[in-house]
């Protein structure tokens, strides 16, 4: 029974305590590239965050079919109520592939919910012939923000994905909210899932013990 108890505790930790990256914003599709990014140029986007733990942003990169030699610098700024640098990181050139998403991963912003942010992507070490673009939409497909070029509104929206690091149980509300009464409780959902997995593991181990004449795993 000790093994079964350890399994249940592990499941509780993974579901209720451990934090995992969860997608909460996906802005797409694209129909045009942004201005090329090199030297002092910056391309970015403002956006609203509805989750705590903002931890990653993916941007869709266009390399024009070339291998890229310069890294991208990524900055995340809180713009309301005041402009504050919230995170910065580097996206290495090796991660920049034509028409694929590149990820900027940073320390989770604990109290990001309800705030407005902007990200800015630059490539100080790039020249015009070694530059990339970010794919974007020429139309206003995301009403929560707008594209920025050198910190000025440029129209349209950058194609990007935003993630937050949160416990699985924090996201279960979206799944269970459509069920009535006690079935709509995330806690009940988790307990039922852990219990059912525990029962399956218990009988599986008992079955192995029977197949091996009592010399197999024991609980």
ABEGO torsion letter per residue (X at the ends): XAAAAAAAAAAAAAAAABBBBBBABBBOBBABBBBBBBEABBBBBBBBBABBGBABBBBBBBAGGBBBABBBBBBBBBAOABBBBABBBBBBAAABBBGBBBBBBBBBBABABGBBBBBBBBBAABBAAABBBBBBBABBABAABBBBBGGBBAEEBBBBBBBBBBBAAAAAAAAAAABBEAAABAAAAAAAAAAAAAAAAAAAAAAAAAAAGGABBBX
